[in-house]
Amino acid sequence: MAIPDLNLDNLTTEERLELLERIWESLCRTPDAVPLTTAQREELDRRLDDLERDGPVGVSREEVMRKIHTKSS
């Protein structure tokens, strides 16, 4: 596969972030196509086991947004 010659230094930070976002979104459409190492697969399995055992932990999105809005007011 030939990758087009992009001079990334000529892109603004915003343009590079947009490019990165588009690439990430394209990878998310086919997650099974992204190769994982054995260590990465084992870590994902461990985290899923923790989630199944302990349930979700952390702060909800709503709580985070409330805290953000409270601090900025």
PDB file of N, CA, C and O in Angstrom, chain B, residues numbered from 101:
ATOM      1  N   MET B 101       0.841  -1.166   0.000  1.00  0.00           N
ATOM      2  CA  MET B 101       0.000   0.000   0.000  1.00  0.00           C
ATOM      3  C   MET B 101       0.894   1.239   0.000  1.00  0.00           C
ATOM      4  O   MET B 101       1.826   1.352   0.796  1.00  0.00           O
ATOM      5  N   ALA B 102       0.597   2.139  -0.887  1.00  0.00           N
ATOM      6  CA  ALA B 102       1.344   3.393  -0.939  1.00  0.00           C
ATOM      7  C   ALA B 102       0.593   4.450  -0.146  1.00  0.00           C
ATOM      8  O   ALA B 102      -0.590   4.700  -0.378  1.00  0.00           O
ATOM      9  N   ILE B 103       1.289   5.056   0.782  1.00  0.00           N
ATOM     10  CA  ILE B 103       0.691   6.126   1.584  1.00  0.00           C
ATOM     11  C   ILE B 103       1.020   7.439   0.895  1.00  0.00           C
ATOM     12  O   ILE B 103       2.176   7.702   0.563  1.00  0.00           O
ATOM     13  N   PRO B 104      -0.008   8.269   0.680  1.00  0.00           N
ATOM     14  CA  PRO B 104       0.263   9.553   0.025  1.00  0.00           C
ATOM     15  C   PRO B 104       1.284  10.346   0.823  1.00  0.00           C
ATOM     16  O   PRO B 104       1.296  10.317   2.053  1.00  0.00           O
ATOM     17  N   ASP B 105       2.135  11.050   0.102  1.00  0.00           N
ATOM     18  CA  ASP B 105       3.162  11.859   0.746  1.00  0.00           C
ATOM     19  C   ASP B 105       2.518  13.114   1.324  1.00  0.00           C
ATOM     20  O   ASP B 105       2.191  14.053   0.599  1.00  0.00           O
ATOM     21  N   LEU B 106       2.342  13.113   2.638  1.00  0.00           N
ATOM     22  CA  LEU B 106       1.778  14.267   3.322  1.00  0.00           C
ATOM     23  C   LEU B 106       2.882  14.960   4.094  1.00  0.00           C
ATOM     24  O   LEU B 106       3.623  14.323   4.841  1.00  0.00           O
ATOM     25  N   ASN B 107       2.986  16.236   3.916  1.00  0.00           N
ATOM     26  CA  ASN B 107       3.925  16.981   4.729  1.00  0.00           C
ATOM     27  C   ASN B 107       3.162  17.479   5.947  1.00  0.00           C
ATOM     28  O   ASN B 107       2.573  18.560   5.933  1.00  0.00           O
ATOM     29  N   LEU B 108       3.186  16.673   6.996  1.00  0.00           N
ATOM     30  CA  LEU B 108       2.405  16.975   8.193  1.00  0.00           C
ATOM     31  C   LEU B 108       2.823  18.295   8.832  1.00  0.00           C
ATOM     32  O   LEU B 108       2.024  18.932   9.519  1.00  0.00           O
ATOM     33  N   ASP B 109       4.059  18.704   8.613  1.00  0.00           N
ATOM     34  CA  ASP B 109       4.523  19.966   9.183  1.00  0.00           C
ATOM     35  C   ASP B 109       3.806  21.173   8.583  1.00  0.00           C
ATOM     36  O   ASP B 109       3.774  22.245   9.187  1.00  0.00           O
ATOM     37  N   ASN B 110       3.234  20.995   7.400  1.00  0.00           N
ATOM     38  CA  ASN B 110       2.500  22.095   6.766  1.00  0.00           C
ATOM     39  C   ASN B 110       1.068  22.205   7.268  1.00  0.00           C
ATOM     40  O   ASN B 110       0.383  23.186   6.976  1.00  0.00           O
ATOM     41  N   LEU B 111       0.606  21.205   8.024  1.00  0.00           N
ATOM     42  CA  LEU B 111      -0.757  21.239   8.558  1.00  0.00           C
ATOM     43  C   LEU B 111      -0.769  21.980   9.884  1.00  0.00           C
ATOM     44  O   LEU B 111       0.197  21.938  10.645  1.00  0.00           O
ATOM     45  N   THR B 112      -1.872  22.655  10.147  1.00  0.00           N
ATOM     46  CA  THR B 112      -2.022  23.294  11.443  1.00  0.00           C
ATOM     47  C   THR B 112      -2.269  22.215  12.485  1.00  0.00           C
ATOM     48  O   THR B 112      -2.564  21.069  12.145  1.00  0.00           O
ATOM     49  N   THR B 113      -2.150  22.577  13.725  1.00  0.00           N
ATOM     50  CA  THR B 113      -2.440  21.626  14.803  1.00  0.00           C
ATOM     51  C   THR B 113      -3.870  21.133  14.685  1.00  0.00           C
ATOM     52  O   THR B 113      -4.130  19.942  14.851  1.00  0.00           O
ATOM     53  N   GLU B 114      -4.792  22.028  14.402  1.00  0.00           N
ATOM     54  CA  GLU B 114      -6.197  21.636  14.249  1.00  0.00           C
ATOM     55  C   GLU B 114      -6.371  20.641  13.109  1.00  0.00           C
ATOM     56  O   GLU B 114      -7.119  19.673  13.245  1.00  0.00           O
ATOM     57  N   GLU B 115      -5.693  20.863  11.990  1.00  0.00           N
ATOM     58  CA  GLU B 115      -5.799  19.946  10.854  1.00  0.00           C
ATOM     59  C   GLU B 115      -5.203  18.582  11.184  1.00  0.00           C
ATOM     60  O   GLU B 115      -5.753  17.553  10.792  1.00  0.00           O
ATOM     61  N   ARG B 116      -4.080  18.568  11.905  1.00  0.00           N
ATOM     62  CA  ARG B 116      -3.481  17.284  12.288  1.00  0.00           C
ATOM     63  C   ARG B 116      -4.377  16.524  13.254  1.00  0.00           C
ATOM     64  O   ARG B 116      -4.503  15.303  13.158  1.00  0.00           O
ATOM     65  N   LEU B 117      -5.003  17.245  14.189  1.00  0.00           N
ATOM     66  CA  LEU B 117      -5.927  16.579  15.115  1.00  0.00           C
ATOM     67  C   LEU B 117      -7.140  16.029  14.374  1.00  0.00           C
ATOM     68  O   LEU B 117      -7.622  14.943  14.696  1.00  0.00           O
ATOM     69  N   GLU B 118      -7.637  16.769  13.387  1.00  0.00           N
ATOM     70  CA  GLU B 118      -8.773  16.281  12.594  1.00  0.00           C
ATOM     71  C   GLU B 118      -8.378  15.028  11.817  1.00  0.00           C
ATOM     72  O   GLU B 118      -9.154  14.075  11.743  1.00  0.00           O
ATOM     73  N   LEU B 119      -7.191  15.024  11.245  1.00  0.00           N
ATOM     74  CA  LEU B 119      -6.699  13.848  10.528  1.00  0.00           C
ATOM     75  C   LEU B 119      -6.591  12.651  11.463  1.00  0.00           C
ATOM     76  O   LEU B 119      -7.000  11.540  11.126  1.00  0.00           O
ATOM     77  N   LEU B 120      -6.038  12.896  12.631  1.00  0.00           N
ATOM     78  CA  LEU B 120      -5.914  11.836  13.635  1.00  0.00           C
ATOM     79  C   LEU B 120      -7.286  11.296  14.029  1.00  0.00           C
ATOM     80  O   LEU B 120      -7.468  10.085  14.153  1.00  0.00           O
ATOM     81  N   GLU B 121      -8.242  12.187  14.223  1.00  0.00           N
ATOM     82  CA  GLU B 121      -9.597  11.768  14.586  1.00  0.00           C
ATOM     83  C   GLU B 121     -10.228  10.926  13.486  1.00  0.00           C
ATOM     84  O   GLU B 121     -10.879   9.920  13.767  1.00  0.00           O
ATOM     85  N   ARG B 122     -10.038  11.332  12.237  1.00  0.00           N
ATOM     86  CA  ARG B 122     -10.599  10.557  11.122  1.00  0.00           C
ATOM     87  C   ARG B 122      -9.978   9.166  11.040  1.00  0.00           C
ATOM     88  O   ARG B 122     -10.676   8.184  10.789  1.00  0.00           O
ATOM     89  N   ILE B 123      -8.675   9.084  11.250  1.00  0.00           N
ATOM     90  CA  ILE B 123      -8.003   7.776  11.230  1.00  0.00           C
ATOM     91  C   ILE B 123      -8.533   6.905  12.363  1.00  0.00           C
ATOM     92  O   ILE B 123      -8.840   5.731  12.158  1.00  0.00           O
ATOM     93  N   TRP B 124      -8.641   7.488  13.572  1.00  0.00           N
ATOM     94  CA  TRP B 124      -9.135   6.735  14.728  1.00  0.00           C
ATOM     95  C   TRP B 124     -10.553   6.226  14.475  1.00  0.00           C
ATOM     96  O   TRP B 124     -10.857   5.068  14.763  1.00  0.00           O
ATOM     97  N   GLU B 125     -11.423   7.087  13.937  1.00  0.00           N
ATOM     98  CA  GLU B 125     -12.798   6.677  13.652  1.00  0.00           C
ATOM     99  C   GLU B 125     -12.835   5.547  12.631  1.00  0.00           C
ATOM    100  O   GLU B 125     -13.659   4.639  12.743  1.00  0.00           O
ATOM    101  N   SER B 126     -11.947   5.595  11.634  1.00  0.00           N
ATOM    102  CA  SER B 126     -11.934   4.526  10.635  1.00  0.00           C
ATOM    103  C   SER B 126     -11.501   3.204  11.266  1.00  0.00           C
ATOM    104  O   SER B 126     -12.004   2.146  10.889  1.00  0.00           O
ATOM    105  N   LEU B 127     -10.570   3.255  12.225  1.00  0.00           N
ATOM    106  CA  LEU B 127     -10.153   2.039  12.923  1.00  0.00           C
ATOM    107  C   LEU B 127     -11.272   1.502  13.814  1.00  0.00           C
ATOM    108  O   LEU B 127     -11.419   0.289  13.962  1.00  0.00           O
ATOM    109  N   CYS B 128     -12.052   2.390  14.399  1.00  0.00           N
ATOM    110  CA  CYS B 128     -13.148   1.974  15.281  1.00  0.00           C
ATOM    111  C   CYS B 128     -14.251   1.239  14.525  1.00  0.00           C
ATOM    112  O   CYS B 128     -14.991   0.451  15.114  1.00  0.00           O
ATOM    113  N   ARG B 129     -14.359   1.493  13.235  1.00  0.00           N
ATOM    114  CA  ARG B 129     -15.395   0.804  12.437  1.00  0.00           C
ATOM    115  C   ARG B 129     -15.071  -0.678  12.256  1.00  0.00           C
ATOM    116  O   ARG B 129     -15.969  -1.480  12.003  1.00  0.00           O
ATOM    117  N   THR B 130     -13.811  -1.040  12.383  1.00  0.00           N
ATOM    118  CA  THR B 130     -13.407  -2.442  12.230  1.00  0.00           C
ATOM    119  C   THR B 130     -12.435  -2.819  13.351  1.00  0.00           C
ATOM    120  O   THR B 130     -11.260  -3.079  13.091  1.00  0.00           O
ATOM    121  N   PRO B 131     -12.921  -2.851  14.598  1.00  0.00           N
ATOM    122  CA  PRO B 131     -11.999  -3.105  15.721  1.00  0.00           C
ATOM    123  C   PRO B 131     -11.304  -4.464  15.655  1.00  0.00           C
ATOM    124  O   PRO B 131     -10.196  -4.614  16.172  1.00  0.00           O
ATOM    125  N   ASP B 132     -11.930  -5.441  15.035  1.00  0.00           N
ATOM    126  CA  ASP B 132     -11.295  -6.766  14.942  1.00  0.00           C
ATOM    127  C   ASP B 132     -10.077  -6.752  14.026  1.00  0.00           C
ATOM    128  O   ASP B 132      -9.246  -7.658  14.089  1.00  0.00           O
ATOM    129  N   ALA B 133      -9.963  -5.741  13.183  1.00  0.00           N
ATOM    130  CA  ALA B 133      -8.836  -5.658  12.260  1.00  0.00           C
ATOM    131  C   ALA B 133      -7.596  -5.060  12.920  1.00  0.00           C
ATOM    132  O   ALA B 133      -6.505  -5.105  12.350  1.00  0.00           O
ATOM    133  N   VAL B 134      -7.759  -4.501  14.118  1.00  0.00           N
ATOM    134  CA  VAL B 134      -6.624  -3.903  14.818  1.00  0.00           C
ATOM    135  C   VAL B 134      -5.911  -5.007  15.591  1.00  0.00           C
ATOM    136  O   VAL B 134      -6.497  -5.602  16.496  1.00  0.00           O
ATOM    137  N   PRO B 135      -4.652  -5.290  15.248  1.00  0.00           N
ATOM    138  CA  PRO B 135      -3.950  -6.376  15.924  1.00  0.00           C
ATOM    139  C   PRO B 135      -3.581  -6.010  17.362  1.00  0.00           C
ATOM    140  O   PRO B 135      -3.219  -4.872  17.658  1.00  0.00           O
ATOM    141  N   LEU B 136      -3.680  -6.990  18.233  1.00  0.00           N
ATOM    142  CA  LEU B 136      -3.293  -6.822  19.634  1.00  0.00           C
ATOM    143  C   LEU B 136      -2.180  -7.807  19.965  1.00  0.00           C
ATOM    144  O   LEU B 136      -2.138  -8.923  19.448  1.00  0.00           O
ATOM    145  N   THR B 137      -1.290  -7.370  20.831  1.00  0.00           N
ATOM    146  CA  THR B 137      -0.275  -8.300  21.321  1.00  0.00           C
ATOM    147  C   THR B 137      -0.932  -9.220  22.354  1.00  0.00           C
ATOM    148  O   THR B 137      -2.040  -8.953  22.820  1.00  0.00           O
ATOM    149  N   THR B 138      -0.251 -10.281  22.695  1.00  0.00           N
ATOM    150  CA  THR B 138      -0.750 -11.184  23.733  1.00  0.00           C
ATOM    151  C   THR B 138      -0.927 -10.425  25.043  1.00  0.00           C
ATOM    152  O   THR B 138      -1.923 -10.617  25.740  1.00  0.00           O
ATOM    153  N   ALA B 139       0.024  -9.570  25.382  1.00  0.00           N
ATOM    154  CA  ALA B 139      -0.059  -8.800  26.626  1.00  0.00           C
ATOM    155  C   ALA B 139      -1.261  -7.849  26.618  1.00  0.00           C
ATOM    156  O   ALA B 139      -1.937  -7.689  27.634  1.00  0.00           O
ATOM    157  N   GLN B 140      -1.520  -7.230  25.485  1.00  0.00           N
ATOM    158  CA  GLN B 140      -2.672  -6.331  25.399  1.00  0.00           C
ATOM    159  C   GLN B 140      -3.986  -7.102  25.549  1.00  0.00           C
ATOM    160  O   GLN B 140      -4.900  -6.656  26.242  1.00  0.00           O
ATOM    161  N   ARG B 141      -4.070  -8.257  24.896  1.00  0.00           N
ATOM    162  CA  ARG B 141      -5.277  -9.093  24.987  1.00  0.00           C
ATOM    163  C   ARG B 141      -5.486  -9.556  26.423  1.00  0.00           C
ATOM    164  O   ARG B 141      -6.614  -9.545  26.914  1.00  0.00           O
ATOM    165  N   GLU B 142      -4.425  -9.958  27.097  1.00  0.00           N
ATOM    166  CA  GLU B 142      -4.526 -10.405  28.491  1.00  0.00           C
ATOM    167  C   GLU B 142      -4.980  -9.262  29.398  1.00  0.00           C
ATOM    168  O   GLU B 142      -5.789  -9.473  30.301  1.00  0.00           O
ATOM    169  N   GLU B 143      -4.470  -8.064  29.165  1.00  0.00           N
ATOM    170  CA  GLU B 143      -4.869  -6.910  29.973  1.00  0.00           C
ATOM    171  C   GLU B 143      -6.338  -6.571  29.753  1.00  0.00           C
ATOM    172  O   GLU B 143      -7.055  -6.267  30.706  1.00  0.00           O
ATOM    173  N   LEU B 144      -6.787  -6.622  28.509  1.00  0.00           N
ATOM    174  CA  LEU B 144      -8.206  -6.378  28.240  1.00  0.00           C
ATOM    175  C   LEU B 144      -9.083  -7.423  28.919  1.00  0.00           C
ATOM    176  O   LEU B 144     -10.119  -7.092  29.497  1.00  0.00           O
ATOM    177  N   ASP B 145      -8.668  -8.683  28.849  1.00  0.00           N
ATOM    178  CA  ASP B 145      -9.421  -9.750  29.516  1.00  0.00           C
ATOM    179  C   ASP B 145      -9.466  -9.523  31.021  1.00  0.00           C
ATOM    180  O   ASP B 145     -10.507  -9.721  31.649  1.00  0.00           O
ATOM    181  N   ARG B 146      -8.338  -9.107  31.606  1.00  0.00           N
ATOM    182  CA  ARG B 146      -8.288  -8.842  33.046  1.00  0.00           C
ATOM    183  C   ARG B 146      -9.253  -7.716  33.420  1.00  0.00           C
ATOM    184  O   ARG B 146      -9.984  -7.813  34.405  1.00  0.00           O
ATOM    185  N   ARG B 147      -9.243  -6.656  32.626  1.00  0.00           N
ATOM    186  CA  ARG B 147     -10.126  -5.520  32.912  1.00  0.00           C
ATOM    187  C   ARG B 147     -11.595  -5.901  32.769  1.00  0.00           C
ATOM    188  O   ARG B 147     -12.431  -5.466  33.560  1.00  0.00           O
ATOM    189  N   LEU B 148     -11.908  -6.711  31.767  1.00  0.00           N
ATOM    190  CA  LEU B 148     -13.288  -7.174  31.613  1.00  0.00           C
ATOM    191  C   LEU B 148     -13.701  -8.051  32.786  1.00  0.00           C
ATOM    192  O   LEU B 148     -14.828  -7.951  33.270  1.00  0.00           O
ATOM    193  N   ASP B 149     -12.802  -8.905  33.243  1.00  0.00           N
ATOM    194  CA  ASP B 149     -13.092  -9.736  34.421  1.00  0.00           C
ATOM    195  C   ASP B 149     -13.367  -8.860  35.641  1.00  0.00           C
ATOM    196  O   ASP B 149     -14.301  -9.117  36.400  1.00  0.00           O
ATOM    197  N   ASP B 150     -12.536  -7.810  35.826  1.00  0.00           N
ATOM    198  CA  ASP B 150     -12.748  -6.868  36.951  1.00  0.00           C
ATOM    199  C   ASP B 150     -14.110  -6.195  36.839  1.00  0.00           C
ATOM    200  O   ASP B 150     -14.826  -6.056  37.831  1.00  0.00           O
ATOM    201  N   LEU B 151     -14.460  -5.782  35.637  1.00  0.00           N
ATOM    202  CA  LEU B 151     -15.740  -5.098  35.427  1.00  0.00           C
ATOM    203  C   LEU B 151     -16.909  -6.034  35.726  1.00  0.00           C
ATOM    204  O   LEU B 151     -17.886  -5.631  36.358  1.00  0.00           O
ATOM    205  N   GLU B 152     -16.808  -7.273  35.275  1.00  0.00           N
ATOM    206  CA  GLU B 152     -17.875  -8.235  35.536  1.00  0.00           C
ATOM    207  C   GLU B 152     -17.996  -8.538  37.029  1.00  0.00           C
ATOM    208  O   GLU B 152     -19.101  -8.729  37.537  1.00  0.00           O
ATOM    209  N   ARG B 153     -16.876  -8.582  37.724  1.00  0.00           N
ATOM    210  CA  ARG B 153     -16.868  -8.897  39.155  1.00  0.00           C
ATOM    211  C   ARG B 153     -17.327  -7.699  39.993  1.00  0.00           C
ATOM    212  O   ARG B 153     -18.186  -7.843  40.863  1.00  0.00           O
ATOM    213  N   ASP B 154     -16.759  -6.524  39.732  1.00  0.00           N
ATOM    214  CA  ASP B 154     -16.992  -5.356  40.582  1.00  0.00           C
ATOM    215  C   ASP B 154     -18.075  -4.417  40.071  1.00  0.00           C
ATOM    216  O   ASP B 154     -18.564  -3.571  40.820  1.00  0.00           O
ATOM    217  N   GLY B 155     -18.450  -4.554  38.818  1.00  0.00           N
ATOM    218  CA  GLY B 155     -19.393  -3.611  38.224  1.00  0.00           C
ATOM    219  C   GLY B 155     -18.676  -2.329  37.843  1.00  0.00           C
ATOM    220  O   GLY B 155     -17.487  -2.168  38.119  1.00  0.00           O
ATOM    221  N   PRO B 156     -19.395  -1.425  37.214  1.00  0.00           N
ATOM    222  CA  PRO B 156     -18.771  -0.174  36.789  1.00  0.00           C
ATOM    223  C   PRO B 156     -18.288   0.635  37.992  1.00  0.00           C
ATOM    224  O   PRO B 156     -18.968   0.709  39.016  1.00  0.00           O
ATOM    225  N   VAL B 157     -17.124   1.230  37.857  1.00  0.00           N
ATOM    226  CA  VAL B 157     -16.585   2.100  38.897  1.00  0.00           C
ATOM    227  C   VAL B 157     -16.224   3.428  38.253  1.00  0.00           C
ATOM    228  O   VAL B 157     -16.020   3.518  37.042  1.00  0.00           O
ATOM    229  N   GLY B 158     -16.151   4.444  39.080  1.00  0.00           N
ATOM    230  CA  GLY B 158     -15.802   5.757  38.558  1.00  0.00           C
ATOM    231  C   GLY B 158     -16.953   6.718  38.696  1.00  0.00           C
ATOM    232  O   GLY B 158     -17.891   6.491  39.461  1.00  0.00           O
ATOM    233  N   VAL B 159     -16.868   7.783  37.953  1.00  0.00           N
ATOM    234  CA  VAL B 159     -17.848   8.861  38.028  1.00  0.00           C
ATOM    235  C   VAL B 159     -18.619   8.897  36.713  1.00  0.00           C
ATOM    236  O   VAL B 159     -18.036   8.748  35.639  1.00  0.00           O
ATOM    237  N   SER B 160     -19.912   9.091  36.803  1.00  0.00           N
ATOM    238  CA  SER B 160     -20.729   9.150  35.593  1.00  0.00           C
ATOM    239  C   SER B 160     -20.414  10.413  34.797  1.00  0.00           C
ATOM    240  O   SER B 160     -19.895  11.392  35.333  1.00  0.00           O
ATOM    241  N   ARG B 161     -20.731  10.368  33.545  1.00  0.00           N
ATOM    242  CA  ARG B 161     -20.542  11.532  32.674  1.00  0.00           C
ATOM    243  C   ARG B 161     -21.313  12.722  33.211  1.00  0.00           C
ATOM    244  O   ARG B 161     -20.811  13.846  33.207  1.00  0.00           O
ATOM    245  N   GLU B 162     -22.515  12.481  33.668  1.00  0.00           N
ATOM    246  CA  GLU B 162     -23.353  13.553  34.196  1.00  0.00           C
ATOM    247  C   GLU B 162     -22.693  14.236  35.390  1.00  0.00           C
ATOM    248  O   GLU B 162     -22.722  15.461  35.506  1.00  0.00           O
ATOM    249  N   GLU B 163     -22.096  13.433  36.281  1.00  0.00           N
ATOM    250  CA  GLU B 163     -21.420  13.986  37.448  1.00  0.00           C
ATOM    251  C   GLU B 163     -20.205  14.816  37.039  1.00  0.00           C
ATOM    252  O   GLU B 163     -19.967  15.888  37.596  1.00  0.00           O
ATOM    253  N   VAL B 164     -19.445  14.327  36.080  1.00  0.00           N
ATOM    254  CA  VAL B 164     -18.285  15.073  35.589  1.00  0.00           C
ATOM    255  C   VAL B 164     -18.735  16.406  35.006  1.00  0.00           C
ATOM    256  O   VAL B 164     -18.146  17.446  35.303  1.00  0.00           O
ATOM    257  N   MET B 165     -19.767  16.381  34.183  1.00  0.00           N
ATOM    258  CA  MET B 165     -20.256  17.617  33.570  1.00  0.00           C
ATOM    259  C   MET B 165     -20.770  18.587  34.624  1.00  0.00           C
ATOM    260  O   MET B 165     -20.549  19.793  34.506  1.00  0.00           O
ATOM    261  N   ARG B 166     -21.445  18.093  35.644  1.00  0.00           N
ATOM    262  CA  ARG B 166     -21.945  18.955  36.714  1.00  0.00           C
ATOM    263  C   ARG B 166     -20.765  19.648  37.426  1.00  0.00           C
ATOM    264  O   ARG B 166     -20.812  20.845  37.707  1.00  0.00           O
ATOM    265  N   LYS B 167     -19.714  18.870  37.706  1.00  0.00           N
ATOM    266  CA  LYS B 167     -18.549  19.434  38.385  1.00  0.00           C
ATOM    267  C   LYS B 167     -17.868  20.483  37.505  1.00  0.00           C
ATOM    268  O   LYS B 167     -17.435  21.520  38.008  1.00  0.00           O
ATOM    269  N   ILE B 168     -17.769  20.231  36.224  1.00  0.00           N
ATOM    270  CA  ILE B 168     -17.157  21.188  35.310  1.00  0.00           C
ATOM    271  C   ILE B 168     -17.944  22.491  35.306  1.00  0.00           C
ATOM    272  O   ILE B 168     -17.374  23.578  35.397  1.00  0.00           O
ATOM    273  N   HIS B 169     -19.264  22.365  35.198  1.00  0.00           N
ATOM    274  CA  HIS B 169     -20.108  23.569  35.149  1.00  0.00           C
ATOM    275  C   HIS B 169     -20.094  24.306  36.476  1.00  0.00           C
ATOM    276  O   HIS B 169     -20.167  25.535  36.501  1.00  0.00           O
ATOM    277  N   THR B 170     -20.003  23.575  37.576  1.00  0.00           N
ATOM    278  CA  THR B 170     -19.959  24.218  38.894  1.00  0.00           C
ATOM    279  C   THR B 170     -18.661  25.008  39.064  1.00  0.00           C
ATOM    280  O   THR B 170     -18.679  26.119  39.594  1.00  0.00           O
ATOM    281  N   LYS B 171     -17.540  24.446  38.621  1.00  0.00           N
ATOM    282  CA  LYS B 171     -16.249  25.109  38.762  1.00  0.00           C
ATOM    283  C   LYS B 171     -16.135  26.342  37.866  1.00  0.00           C
ATOM    284  O   LYS B 171     -15.476  27.316  38.227  1.00  0.00           O
ATOM    285  N   SER B 172     -16.779  26.298  36.695  1.00  0.00           N
ATOM    286  CA  SER B 172     -16.647  27.425  35.774  1.00  0.00           C
ATOM    287  C   SER B 172     -17.637  28.547  36.075  1.00  0.00           C
ATOM    288  O   SER B 172     -17.574  29.609  35.457  1.00  0.00           O
ATOM    289  N   SER B 173     -18.534  28.324  37.002  1.00  0.00           N
ATOM    290  CA  SER B 173     -19.526  29.366  37.325  1.00  0.00           C
ATOM    291  C   SER B 173     -19.009  30.321  38.373  1.00  0.00           C
ATOM    292  O   SER B 173     -19.712  31.254  38.760  1.00  0.00           O
TER     293      SER B 173
END
